[in-house]
Amino acid sequence: MVKKSILFVALALSFAGALAQKQQVMLDKVVAVVGSSSILYSEVENYANQLVQQRREQGYTSDRDPMNESLEALLTQKLLYNQAQIDSVEINQGAIVSAVEDQVQQMIDMEGSISNLEARHHMQIFNIREIMRQRYEEQSYAQEMRRTVVSKVSVIPGEVERYYNSISKDSLPIIADQLVYAQITKFPKSMTAAKQRTRERLVDMRERIISGQAKFENLARMYSQDGTAMRGGEMDPTPLAQLDQAFAKALEALKPGQVSEVVESQYGFHIIQLLDQHGQLYHFRHILLRPVYTSEELGESLHTLDSIATLIRADSITFEQAALQHSDDASSKMNGGIVSNHDILEYYNPMDAANMTVTKFLKEDFGRFKSLEDYNALMQLKPGEVSSAFLAEDMLGNQMAKIVKLVEVIPTHTASLNEDYLRLEEMALQDKQERVFKEWLTKKIDAMYVYIIPEFRNGEFENKHWVK
């Protein structure tokens, strides 16, 4: 299973706009060229319309011409993409496949059927998928190139303080209400049984494939629980380094056409079929299943935690003691159940986990760091109160029961170094990264071929070097 990037960046252009551009190409014209990439008028127009719509929904406007703004954004994306090709930057092709398949499925659901989708866009599903793949791929290369440029940028305490002092008092950021909370989690006792059931389902599928009773791709379409199901479980050629370690080890041992035994990864259970291998790239398909619990099994975990919550409310045991004794969450149980974003950062970026761990959560952090179910439960509580048990999922999609305690609500306030250092550190880091990136971008613009047609050269570009 492919390792996830921290947040897959949404397409800068809507897919509908990309399809419209493809259909209108005969009436279109090139307005700019960066390296080996061209930018079409319709591409700029579609992006500009999206910017205007987004700002209208968010309730703000900009003095800048949206066509000029969208052109500069696209110029930047194309430059990043071209530089990524020059630098041989690697991207997570598996994540692109999953993102494309998820989006295609949403479009099919919206239209009602594949035939309706094809009729709407006047092209076959594989053409739709390919156009989308190209868009996601370019965006992903651009994102990874930018990440590479700023990845080594860091800030020291002195820089954070200087950043804080550089902001006028009237412009200091306002930190909205923050929540500090604790949790006790409990996976169903039947996890072992549920895993065994999942294994047995995959063993049966493998036997049907090997005996010729079923095709691998057909079973993947029907049962696989990830975005590759629509493609029969097929992934684009991917290096082993981008795969879960257990998954990669099993894949490496296969010969073309061979189907693996059941493999357990951090994402669930798989069977894998190697299609072919070229150098370091492995082309394969897989079926992913996650353990599924019955309502009775989940109900048992909820009942257990409700009993613990009752004891806590009766002062028979403290929340901290209960977390230590009963919680299945290793990252919080040793800290009285206090929740942090450490597990997310440890999973995606261990370097940040060491320095950027926070225990104060803004509303928008839920869904980014922690589940929305947590937030919904906390909204029913006063500080010191404990929730009833509810169902939630961990970062890998595993079901669990949970109770939470609202420890503290930190009211809205003006940011200060003492109370909000980590938030200010993050802001200072982003500010420095932006400065470093702009310096790098200017050098690359000067070194790369860039051409903008005359009628588009008079816009107010943030970087004046675009017009040569």
Solvent accessible surface area in square Angstrom, and as a share of the most:
residue,aa,sasa,rsa
1,M,19,0.09
2,V,11,0.06
3,K,98,0.41
4,K,88,0.37
5,S,48,0.31
6,I,92,0.46
7,L,109,0.54
8,F,63,0.26
9,V,55,0.31
10,A,80,0.62
11,L,28,0.14
12,A,19,0.15
13,L,10,0.05
14,S,53,0.34
15,F,13,0.06
16,A,63,0.49
17,G,9,0.09
18,A,2,0.02
19,L,1,0.00
20,A,32,0.25
21,Q,21,0.09
22,K,109,0.46
23,Q,82,0.36
24,Q,88,0.39
25,V,77,0.44
26,M,171,0.76
27,L,162,0.81
28,D,31,0.16
29,K,98,0.41
30,V,66,0.38
31,V,0,0.00
32,A,0,0.00
33,V,37,0.21
34,V,0,0.00
35,G,25,0.24
36,S,106,0.68
37,S,16,0.10
38,S,51,0.33
39,I,0,0.00
40,L,26,0.13
41,Y,74,0.28
42,S,8,0.05
43,E,3,0.01
44,V,0,0.00
45,E,68,0.31
46,N,34,0.18
47,Y,32,0.12
48,A,4,0.03
49,N,92,0.47
50,Q,66,0.29
51,L,23,0.12
52,V,56,0.32
53,Q,82,0.36
54,Q,84,0.37
55,R,36,0.13
56,R,156,0.57
57,E,129,0.58
58,Q,111,0.49
59,G,68,0.65
60,Y,107,0.41
61,T,127,0.74
62,S,49,0.32
63,D,160,0.83
64,R,44,0.16
65,D,80,0.41
66,P,42,0.26
67,M,42,0.19
68,N,9,0.05
69,E,32,0.15
70,S,0,0.00
71,L,0,0.00
72,E,16,0.07
73,A,39,0.30
74,L,0,0.00
75,L,0,0.00
76,T,21,0.12
77,Q,23,0.10
78,K,11,0.05
79,L,0,0.00
80,L,9,0.04
81,Y,52,0.20
82,N,12,0.06
83,Q,12,0.06
84,A,0,0.00
85,Q,84,0.37
86,I,118,0.60
87,D,70,0.36
88,S,91,0.58
89,V,22,0.13
90,E,121,0.54
91,I,12,0.06
92,N,28,0.15
93,Q,34,0.15
94,G,1,0.01
95,A,18,0.14
96,I,0,0.00
97,V,2,0.01
98,S,28,0.18
99,A,20,0.16
100,V,3,0.02
101,E,1,0.01
102,D,71,0.37
103,Q,55,0.24
104,V,0,0.00
105,Q,62,0.27
106,Q,105,0.47
107,M,23,0.10
108,I,16,0.08
109,D,98,0.51
110,M,162,0.72
111,E,47,0.21
112,G,59,0.56
113,S,38,0.24
114,I,71,0.36
115,S,73,0.47
116,N,71,0.37
117,L,1,0.00
118,E,43,0.19
119,A,68,0.53
120,R,154,0.56
121,H,18,0.08
122,H,147,0.66
123,M,32,0.14
124,Q,101,0.45
125,I,29,0.15
126,F,118,0.49
127,N,59,0.30
128,I,0,0.00
129,R,45,0.16
130,E,66,0.30
131,I,16,0.08
132,M,0,0.00
133,R,59,0.21
134,Q,87,0.39
135,R,41,0.15
136,Y,19,0.07
137,E,33,0.15
138,E,27,0.12
139,Q,23,0.10
140,S,11,0.07
141,Y,34,0.13
142,A,6,0.05
143,Q,55,0.25
144,E,42,0.19
145,M,8,0.03
146,R,86,0.31
147,R,127,0.46
148,T,59,0.35
149,V,27,0.16
150,V,18,0.10
151,S,56,0.36
152,K,192,0.81
153,V,23,0.13
154,S,73,0.47
155,V,23,0.13
156,I,106,0.54
157,P,94,0.59
158,G,28,0.27
159,E,43,0.19
160,V,0,0.00
161,E,88,0.40
162,R,153,0.56
163,Y,47,0.18
164,Y,41,0.16
165,N,102,0.52
166,S,88,0.57
167,I,36,0.18
168,S,67,0.43
169,K,180,0.76
170,D,148,0.77
171,S,73,0.47
172,L,26,0.13
173,P,29,0.18
174,I,111,0.56
175,I,11,0.06
176,A,53,0.41
177,D,71,0.37
178,Q,1,0.00
179,L,12,0.06
180,V,15,0.09
181,Y,0,0.00
182,A,2,0.01
183,Q,12,0.05
184,I,0,0.00
185,T,4,0.02
186,K,34,0.14
187,F,44,0.18
188,P,4,0.02
189,K,156,0.66
190,S,23,0.15
191,M,51,0.23
192,T,109,0.64
193,A,48,0.37
194,A,0,0.00
195,K,65,0.27
196,Q,88,0.39
197,R,90,0.33
198,T,6,0.04
199,R,81,0.30
200,E,96,0.43
201,R,104,0.38
202,L,0,0.00
203,V,84,0.48
204,D,77,0.40
205,M,8,0.04
206,R,51,0.19
207,E,100,0.45
208,R,77,0.28
209,I,21,0.11
210,I,97,0.49
211,S,59,0.38
212,G,63,0.61
213,Q,134,0.60
214,A,21,0.16
215,K,128,0.54
216,F,4,0.02
217,E,44,0.20
218,N,66,0.34
219,L,0,0.00
220,A,0,0.00
221,R,125,0.46
222,M,119,0.53
223,Y,83,0.32
224,S,12,0.08
225,Q,73,0.32
226,D,24,0.13
227,G,14,0.13
228,T,0,0.00
229,A,15,0.12
230,M,59,0.26
231,R,58,0.21
232,G,0,0.00
233,G,0,0.00
234,E,40,0.18
235,M,3,0.01
236,D,23,0.12
237,P,54,0.34
238,T,0,0.00
239,P,21,0.13
240,L,39,0.19
241,A,85,0.66
242,Q,28,0.12
243,L,4,0.02
244,D,10,0.05
245,Q,157,0.70
246,A,43,0.34
247,F,0,0.00
248,A,12,0.09
249,K,153,0.65
250,A,24,0.18
251,L,0,0.00
252,E,102,0.46
253,A,82,0.64
254,L,20,0.10
255,K,150,0.64
256,P,93,0.58
257,G,46,0.45
258,Q,86,0.38
259,V,10,0.06
260,S,6,0.04
261,E,117,0.52
262,V,25,0.14
263,V,16,0.09
264,E,71,0.32
265,S,14,0.09
266,Q,66,0.29
267,Y,4,0.02
268,G,8,0.08
269,F,2,0.01
270,H,0,0.00
271,I,0,0.00
272,I,0,0.00
273,Q,25,0.11
274,L,1,0.01
275,L,46,0.23
276,D,49,0.26
277,Q,83,0.37
278,H,135,0.60
279,G,57,0.55
280,Q,144,0.64
281,L,79,0.39
282,Y,14,0.05
283,H,35,0.16
284,F,1,0.00
285,R,38,0.14
286,H,1,0.00
287,I,0,0.00
288,L,0,0.00
289,L,1,0.01
290,R,59,0.22
291,P,22,0.14
292,V,84,0.48
293,Y,21,0.08
294,T,63,0.36
295,S,85,0.55
296,E,129,0.58
297,E,28,0.13
298,L,18,0.09
299,G,30,0.29
300,E,83,0.37
301,S,4,0.03
302,L,42,0.21
303,H,130,0.58
304,T,39,0.23
305,L,0,0.00
306,D,55,0.28
307,S,51,0.33
308,I,11,0.05
309,A,0,0.00
310,T,81,0.47
311,L,89,0.44
312,I,17,0.09
313,R,125,0.46
314,A,68,0.53
315,D,129,0.67
316,S,78,0.50
317,I,30,0.15
318,T,66,0.39
319,F,4,0.02
320,E,87,0.39
321,Q,92,0.41
322,A,0,0.00
323,A,0,0.00
324,L,93,0.46
325,Q,114,0.51
326,H,65,0.29
327,S,2,0.01
328,D,63,0.32
329,D,29,0.15
330,A,82,0.63
331,S,59,0.38
332,S,3,0.02
333,K,51,0.21
334,M,150,0.67
335,N,90,0.46
336,G,15,0.14
337,G,0,0.00
338,I,42,0.21
339,V,2,0.01
340,S,21,0.13
341,N,3,0.02
342,H,68,0.30
343,D,44,0.23
344,I,19,0.10
345,L,13,0.07
346,E,84,0.38
347,Y,63,0.24
348,Y,60,0.23
349,N,52,0.27
350,P,80,0.51
351,M,159,0.71
352,D,46,0.24
353,A,4,0.03
354,A,85,0.66
355,N,100,0.51
356,M,29,0.13
357,T,39,0.23
358,V,19,0.11
359,T,48,0.28
360,K,59,0.25
361,F,0,0.00
362,L,21,0.11
363,K,133,0.56
364,E,112,0.50
365,D,0,0.00
366,F,9,0.04
367,G,58,0.56
368,R,102,0.37
369,F,33,0.14
370,K,26,0.11
371,S,27,0.17
372,L,106,0.53
373,E,78,0.35
374,D,0,0.00
375,Y,36,0.14
376,N,91,0.46
377,A,16,0.12
378,L,1,0.00
379,M,91,0.41
380,Q,144,0.64
381,L,28,0.14
382,K,143,0.61
383,P,83,0.52
384,G,45,0.43
385,E,75,0.34
386,V,14,0.08
387,S,8,0.05
388,S,72,0.47
389,A,18,0.14
390,F,36,0.15
391,L,70,0.35
392,A,6,0.04
393,E,100,0.45
394,D,43,0.22
395,M,60,0.27
396,L,30,0.15
397,G,25,0.24
398,N,44,0.23
399,Q,62,0.28
400,M,13,0.06
401,A,0,0.00
402,K,14,0.06
403,I,0,0.00
404,V,0,0.00
405,K,42,0.18
406,L,4,0.02
407,V,56,0.32
408,E,83,0.37
409,V,55,0.31
410,I,24,0.12
411,P,93,0.59
412,T,74,0.43
413,H,47,0.21
414,T,65,0.38
415,A,1,0.01
416,S,35,0.22
417,L,46,0.23
418,N,146,0.75
419,E,102,0.46
420,D,4,0.02
421,Y,70,0.27
422,L,60,0.30
423,R,29,0.11
424,L,0,0.00
425,E,24,0.11
426,E,53,0.24
427,M,56,0.25
428,A,4,0.03
429,L,31,0.15
430,Q,100,0.45
431,D,56,0.29
432,K,47,0.20
433,Q,44,0.19
434,E,65,0.29
435,R,127,0.46
436,V,44,0.25
437,F,5,0.02
438,K,103,0.44
439,E,111,0.50
440,W,44,0.15
441,L,13,0.06
442,T,33,0.19
443,K,145,0.62
444,K,53,0.23
445,I,0,0.00
446,D,82,0.43
447,A,89,0.69
448,M,21,0.10
449,Y,138,0.52
450,V,11,0.06
451,Y,85,0.32
452,I,5,0.03
453,I,24,0.12
454,P,79,0.50
455,E,111,0.50
456,F,32,0.13
457,R,80,0.29
458,N,141,0.73
459,G,30,0.29
460,E,130,0.58
461,F,4,0.02
462,E,129,0.58
463,N,22,0.11
464,K,141,0.60
465,H,79,0.35
466,W,2,0.01
467,V,58,0.34
468,K,129,0.55
